[in-house]
Amino acid sequence: MKVETFLLKTFFVAAVLACMLTLGAMVTTDPAHAATTLIASAR
């Protein structure tokens, strides 16, 4: 396996994991708590 192919596959796996973590965080976050936290941090 060429080094370039290995790097591309590694970056792809990292991108998929990052997307899964982001999606999981969005799905499991309570919207009311998140809104309160964002409003408090904006002040």
C-alpha positions in Angstrom: 0.0 0.0 0.0 1.4 3.4 -0.9 1.9 6.0 1.7 -0.5 8.4 0.0 -3.3 5.9 0.0 -2.7 5.2 3.7 -2.8 8.9 4.5 -6.0 9.4 2.5 -7.7 6.5 4.2 -6.5 7.7 7.6 -7.9 11.3 6.9 -11.2 9.8 5.7 -11.6 7.7 8.9 -10.7 10.8 11.0 -13.3 12.9 9.2 -16.0 10.2 9.6 -15.3 9.9 13.3 -15.4 13.7 13.7 -18.7 13.8 11.9 -20.1 11.0 14.1 -19.0 12.7 17.3 -20.5 16.0 16.2 -23.8 14.3 15.2 -23.9 12.4 18.4 -23.4 15.5 20.4 -26.2 17.4 18.5 -28.6 14.5 19.0 -28.0 13.9 22.7 -27.8 17.6 23.8 -30.8 19.0 25.6 -31.9 22.0 23.5 -33.1 24.0 26.5 -29.9 23.5 28.4 -27.8 24.3 25.4 -29.7 27.5 24.7 -29.3 28.6 28.3 -25.6 27.9 28.2 -25.1 29.8 24.9 -27.0 32.8 26.2 -25.1 32.9 29.5 -21.7 32.6 27.7 -22.7 35.4 25.2 -23.1 37.9 28.0 
